């Protein structure tokens, strides 16, 4: 199953590695082309010392490539970028896609829970899940 992790920081990369290790077809999306190039060319995330990103994890900054055919979307961006990322994805993901929020916290200006934000943006068109608990931080 094609699974895309949106957010290529330490948390997003760690999630991509976990999914890959469990047999998923993983794409790791970065909002920033410069960051995407570093990750793709070095196969290392500077935030995860000593960790190598396997060659068969696709790394891209192209949102259309990242969303095309995705059956699961893991949103692992910083809390301040969750709404913007979800809005970018809303018209691009298929109805049968599962969207999992990997971001932690609440929205600063509205105090909204992230699952509430996702439900309003996706208008109950996709399945929404949330991951909580301790992280590598």
RAHU-V948223 format. One record per residue. N is the residue number from 1. RES is the residue in one small letter. SS is DSSP state (H for helix, E for strand, C for the rest). D_CENTER is the distance of its C-alpha to the mean C-alpha in Angstrom with 2 decimals. Layout:
N	RES	SS	D_CENTER
N	RES	SS	D_CENTER
//
This chain:
1	x	C	15.09
2	x	E	12.46
3	x	E	8.99
4	x	E	6.03
5	x	E	2.96
6	x	E	2.26
7	x	C	4.57
8	x	C	7.31
9	x	C	9.54
10	x	H	11.34
11	x	H	9.21
12	x	H	5.98
13	x	H	8.84
14	x	H	10.70
15	x	H	8.41
16	x	H	8.37
17	x	H	12.08
18	x	H	12.75
19	x	H	11.56
20	x	H	13.51
21	x	H	16.39
22	x	C	16.57
23	x	C	17.10
24	x	C	14.02
25	x	E	13.65
26	x	E	10.37
27	x	E	8.94
28	x	E	7.04
29	x	E	6.74
30	x	C	8.57
31	x	C	10.23
32	x	C	13.34
33	x	H	15.50
34	x	H	17.44
35	x	H	14.64
36	x	H	13.47
37	x	H	17.18
38	x	H	17.67
39	x	H	14.96
40	x	H	16.18
41	x	H	19.81
42	x	H	20.00
43	x	C	17.47
44	x	E	17.15
45	x	C	15.02
46	x	C	17.80
47	x	C	16.29
48	x	C	16.74
49	x	C	20.38
50	x	C	21.67
51	x	C	18.49
52	x	E	18.37
53	x	C	15.45
54	x	C	17.15
55	x	C	18.27
56	x	C	16.94
57	x	C	13.23
58	x	E	12.81
59	x	E	11.58
60	x	E	11.70
61	x	C	11.78
62	x	C	13.10
63	x	H	11.22
64	x	H	13.80
65	x	H	13.41
66	x	H	9.67
67	x	H	10.51
68	x	C	13.94
69	x	C	14.66
70	x	C	11.30
71	x	C	12.55
72	x	E	9.49
73	x	E	6.13
74	x	E	4.00
75	x	E	3.45
76	x	C	4.32
77	x	C	6.49
78	x	C	10.23
79	x	H	12.09
80	x	H	13.95
81	x	H	11.17
82	x	H	9.83
83	x	H	12.65
84	x	H	12.54
85	x	H	9.00
86	x	H	10.04
87	x	H	13.31
88	x	H	12.14
89	x	H	10.56
90	x	H	13.56
91	x	C	16.01
92	x	C	14.02
93	x	C	12.78
94	x	C	15.63
95	x	C	17.32
96	x	C	16.91
97	x	C	13.10
98	x	E	11.82
99	x	E	9.16
100	x	E	8.35
101	x	E	8.10
102	x	C	7.53
103	x	C	9.03
104	x	C	12.75
105	x	C	15.77
106	x	E	17.16
107	x	C	17.27
108	x	C	20.00
109	x	C	22.18
110	x	C	22.20
111	x	C	21.64
112	x	C	19.59
113	x	E	17.45
114	x	H	13.79
115	x	H	14.54
116	x	H	17.51
117	x	H	15.68
118	x	H	13.37
119	x	H	16.62
120	x	H	18.49
121	x	H	16.18
122	x	H	15.69
123	x	C	19.35
124	x	C	19.08
125	x	C	18.31
126	x	C	15.46
127	x	E	15.23
128	x	E	13.39
129	x	E	12.78
130	x	E	12.18
131	x	C	12.12
132	x	C	14.71
133	x	C	17.11
134	x	C	17.67
135	x	C	15.22
136	x	C	16.19
137	x	C	17.28
//
